Amino acid sequence: MSTPVDIAIIGGGNAGISLAAALALHDSPLRTVVIEPSLPQQRDCSWALWANRKQSAELKFAIKGQWRRWQVIGHSGAVKHHSSTYSYISLSAAAYIEEREASLDDKIDLVREKVVSVDSDSTGGLVVTDQQSFLASHIFDSRPPKMADASLRQHFLGWEIKTSKPIDDADIATLMDFRVDQSRGLHFIYVLPFSDQHLLIESTLISSSLEDKQWYRDALNQWLSEREIKIESTVMEEYGVIPMDVVQAQQYSTPTIGASSGAVRRSSGYAFNHIQQQTRELAAGIAKGNFDVPLAISNKLIAMDTIFNGVLANNPHLGPELFIRTAKALNGDQFARFMLGKANLWDWLRVIFAMPKIPFIRQLFRG
Ligand SMILES: Cc1cc2nc3c(=O)[nH]c(=O)nc-3n(C[C@H](O)[C@H](O)[C@H](O)COP(=O)(O)OP(=O)(O)OC[C@H]3O[C@@H](n4cnc5c(N)ncnc54)[C@H](O)[C@@H]3O)c2cc1C
């Protein structure tokens, strides 16, 4: 027999567990279950974002690294930013999820089971796991979305490493170092120094075809050897594929949250803050009886990012230039706002005026 619940949340990753924790905070009387097969440690990776002081303090328990300075590097030099308002922070996904799971207390059930089928319409339905089933009045599905094979994606392989000697510039996060092989798509190395001998380093490609994992590993080894950085030990390897295009939910008829609902910013792959805002607003809505999932990213921002990605896809050789011009046009605070999707009109105008005009005009006509 199926267990009746008011809300079934499928998947307890960033979106699922954040929604559950927000509902618990509202002391929601609705019987809610989160269905997630894996333990937090099995899903550990680095989630980075720009955060103001208040948000940094709230997330302190999961912060692995925090930088007030960051840079974007091309062949003609580095654009360096500093902000006194925002930090770039890197969270341990496992630490974040563990804390949010603990905060559910006994208000919300968490079952370590895998959903095998969902039979629902826009309101609710039957959620069947590998061990039992739930008859839910409302379902929110956060299982990762499907991505079309030819869609633009950000794909990366990274290592958390300890180095044999201290590295230079350990107080600055390198968001993009474009001085690498650009033959397979827009390619950059991302470096987060947690200390002068402890780094996260990732080879990231923006393209529509994934490479063999060894390709990213070779790129990392080359970047390290060119800088005479030797690995003493590897703490972990992470691999990810992030959509930068329209995504398709696992199941059309079920309301989605998180990445599956389009919460990943198409021009940058950042999702954390959009998911936080979406799940916070959804929980507040539910407390008032409104179960509609808020848009994670505004239609205006999606339209701007789509134009940007169109230019990128049609002119891959321009990629490094577009990101470097964006960084050059803005100071640290403006850049952080831009990346957070909170740019004001002046920030937008600065970026628009810094862009090469012809490719963008052509893209507007392509539609
Ligand atoms: C390796 C990696 C690094 C990233 N780094 C960043 C970053 O630095 N900054 C940023 O803003 N964004 C980052 N992203 C983007 C990322 O998509 C989001 O930050 C975030 O994890 C998305 O949250 P979500 O809840 O939608 O999906 P997820 O966090 O992926 O959660 C989905 C959950 O569904 C569960 N699930 C899957 N199948 C089933 C099933 N059948 N039944 C039940 N549960 C199921 C999974 O176990 C998982 O816990 C990264 C993504 C990846 C993959």
PDBQT file of the ligand as one rigid body, heavy atoms in Angstrom, charges set to zero:
ROOT
HETATM    1  C1  LIG A 401      30.427  18.499 -10.525  1.00  0.00    +0.000 C 
HETATM    2  C2  LIG A 401      29.556  19.739 -10.568  1.00  0.00    +0.000 A 
HETATM    3  C3  LIG A 401      30.063  20.936 -10.085  1.00  0.00    +0.000 A 
HETATM    4  C4  LIG A 401      29.247  22.078 -10.119  1.00  0.00    +0.000 A 
HETATM    5  N1  LIG A 401      29.774  23.247  -9.647  1.00  0.00    +0.000 NA
HETATM    6  C5  LIG A 401      28.970  24.326  -9.574  1.00  0.00    +0.000 A 
HETATM    7  C6  LIG A 401      29.465  25.527  -9.006  1.00  0.00    +0.000 A 
HETATM    8  O1  LIG A 401      30.648  25.624  -8.666  1.00  0.00    +0.000 OA
HETATM    9  N2  LIG A 401      28.616  26.593  -8.867  1.00  0.00    +0.000 N 
HETATM   10  C7  LIG A 401      27.309  26.517  -9.284  1.00  0.00    +0.000 A 
HETATM   11  O2  LIG A 401      26.575  27.494  -9.113  1.00  0.00    +0.000 OA
HETATM   12  N3  LIG A 401      26.830  25.398  -9.872  1.00  0.00    +0.000 NA
HETATM   13  C8  LIG A 401      27.620  24.308 -10.015  1.00  0.00    +0.000 A 
HETATM   14  N4  LIG A 401      27.164  23.170 -10.594  1.00  0.00    +0.000 N 
HETATM   15  C9  LIG A 401      25.845  23.197 -11.196  1.00  0.00    +0.000 C 
HETATM   16  C10 LIG A 401      24.938  22.296 -10.410  1.00  0.00    +0.000 C 
HETATM   17  O3  LIG A 401      24.096  21.732 -11.364  1.00  0.00    +0.000 OA
HETATM   18  C11 LIG A 401      24.196  22.927  -9.250  1.00  0.00    +0.000 C 
HETATM   19  O4  LIG A 401      24.968  23.724  -8.439  1.00  0.00    +0.000 OA
HETATM   20  C12 LIG A 401      23.419  21.969  -8.342  1.00  0.00    +0.000 C 
HETATM   21  O5  LIG A 401      24.064  20.827  -7.888  1.00  0.00    +0.000 OA
HETATM   22  C13 LIG A 401      22.156  21.589  -9.038  1.00  0.00    +0.000 C 
HETATM   23  O6  LIG A 401      21.245  21.238  -8.011  1.00  0.00    +0.000 OA
HETATM   24  P1  LIG A 401      20.071  20.278  -8.285  1.00  0.00    +0.000 P 
HETATM   25  O7  LIG A 401      19.427  19.979  -7.000  1.00  0.00    +0.000 OA
HETATM   26  O8  LIG A 401      19.252  20.736  -9.403  1.00  0.00    +0.000 OA
HETATM   27  O9  LIG A 401      20.806  18.924  -8.802  1.00  0.00    +0.000 OA
HETATM   28  P2  LIG A 401      21.718  17.978  -7.954  1.00  0.00    +0.000 P 
HETATM   29  O10 LIG A 401      22.430  18.705  -6.896  1.00  0.00    +0.000 OA
HETATM   30  O11 LIG A 401      22.493  17.215  -8.962  1.00  0.00    +0.000 OA
HETATM   31  O12 LIG A 401      20.668  16.992  -7.241  1.00  0.00    +0.000 OA
HETATM   32  C14 LIG A 401      19.932  16.008  -7.925  1.00  0.00    +0.000 C 
HETATM   33  C15 LIG A 401      19.732  14.858  -6.950  1.00  0.00    +0.000 C 
HETATM   34  O13 LIG A 401      18.858  13.895  -7.534  1.00  0.00    +0.000 OA
HETATM   35  C16 LIG A 401      19.283  12.630  -7.070  1.00  0.00    +0.000 C 
HETATM   36  N5  LIG A 401      18.726  11.601  -7.939  1.00  0.00    +0.000 N 
HETATM   37  C17 LIG A 401      19.135  11.239  -9.184  1.00  0.00    +0.000 A 
HETATM   38  N6  LIG A 401      18.376  10.222  -9.629  1.00  0.00    +0.000 NA
HETATM   39  C18 LIG A 401      17.461   9.948  -8.654  1.00  0.00    +0.000 A 
HETATM   40  C19 LIG A 401      16.413   8.998  -8.524  1.00  0.00    +0.000 A 
HETATM   41  N7  LIG A 401      16.150   8.129  -9.491  1.00  0.00    +0.000 N 
HETATM   42  N8  LIG A 401      15.692   9.002  -7.389  1.00  0.00    +0.000 NA
HETATM   43  C20 LIG A 401      15.939   9.903  -6.409  1.00  0.00    +0.000 A 
HETATM   44  N9  LIG A 401      16.929  10.809  -6.469  1.00  0.00    +0.000 NA
HETATM   45  C21 LIG A 401      17.674  10.830  -7.579  1.00  0.00    +0.000 A 
HETATM   46  C22 LIG A 401      20.803  12.715  -7.124  1.00  0.00    +0.000 C 
HETATM   47  O14 LIG A 401      21.420  11.730  -6.314  1.00  0.00    +0.000 OA
HETATM   48  C23 LIG A 401      21.042  14.128  -6.626  1.00  0.00    +0.000 C 
HETATM   49  O15 LIG A 401      21.307  14.201  -5.257  1.00  0.00    +0.000 OA
HETATM   50  C24 LIG A 401      27.932  22.025 -10.614  1.00  0.00    +0.000 A 
HETATM   51  C25 LIG A 401      27.453  20.809 -11.123  1.00  0.00    +0.000 A 
HETATM   52  C26 LIG A 401      28.262  19.682 -11.113  1.00  0.00    +0.000 A 
HETATM   53  C27 LIG A 401      27.709  18.408 -11.686  1.00  0.00    +0.000 C 
ENDROOT
TORSDOF 0
